[in-house]
Amino acid sequence: MTFKLPDNVSTMEGGLMEPLAVVMHACELSNAKLGETAVVLGAGYIGLVTLMSLKARGVSEIYVADVLDKRLEKAKELGAARVFNSRNENIEEFVNLYPFHKDEVIKAVIKM
């Protein structure tokens, strides 16, 4: 199925609509809500949009893990409570060490 993009929407922006819709739907299905905590595994486009979608739903603390520092910097800019470089930090250890309930864990990574 194809849709004609409005003149004011670039093909780049149009191409990002489907993944954005998938993320927003996933966050809705997760039932994440105000005051909860979430962990996002992966800080590429999908992970960053997941972070923004969770924040929009009122999730108060969002932890993000990735292997690329550049992506983690962007996650921090977008409001991640803490970021983890999985090459040298263990997010699972952190999550298990601290006495908070993890309401949602969302994987935003692709195996290649």
Beta strands, then each sheet from edge to edge (+ up, - down):
strand 1: 37-41
strand 2: 61-66
strand 3: 82-85
strand 4: 104-107
sheet 1: 3+ 2+ 1+ 4+
end
